[in-house]
């Protein structure tokens, strides 16, 4: 299959995933970084995104209902 045929067959999401796969594979094969370095950066990115989401979510404060009789 040619690159052009693959591009025609791929959805936008599949094309993005294929691009990331190809780029990551080349960087590893060329020795730009190791699997361990990739994994470390992957974890750092996920943790950073989780912190962003936590800051964007409004903090819920507990409410105490008091009833006076």
N, C-alpha and C positions, 0 to 999 in steps of 0.2 A: 504494500500500500504506500502511496506517495504521501508526502506532507500535505499537499493540497487536498487529496482525498480524505485524509484524516481530519483536516479542518472542516471539510464539508459535513462529515458524519458527526462530529462532536457538537454537543450542546455548548452553550456559553459556559456553564459550570464545568463540564468535562474539559473544555479547552483550557480553562483556568487551572484545573487540577493537573492536566497534562503538562502545562507550562511550568508549574511549580515542581513537578516530578522531574522534568528534564533539566531544569536549572539546578536543582539540588543534586541530582545525579552527576552532572558535570562538575560541580564544585567539589563534591566528594572524590570523584575519580581524578581530578586534577590536583588534589591534595590541598585545596584552598582551606578546608577545615576538616576536622575529624567527625566521626559519628557522635563522639562524646561532646564535642563543642556544639554541634547542631542540637543535640538533646538539651544541653544547658540553655542555649538561647531560646529554644522552643518553650521550655519551662518558664524562663524569665518573661517571655511575651504573654503566656497564659496568666501568670500571676499579676502582671501589670494590667491586663484587661479585666481581671476579676476585681482589682482595687478600683479601677475606673467605674465599673458597674456598681460596686458597693457605695462609692461616693455619690453616684447619680440616683441611687434609690433613697427616697426620703426615710429618715430614721423614724421608726414608730416608737412613740413613748407610751408606756402603759397608762391607762386611765383608770382611776379608781372611782367607782360610783358610790356616792354616799347618799343614803336616804335618811331623811329626818322624819321621825314620827311624832 
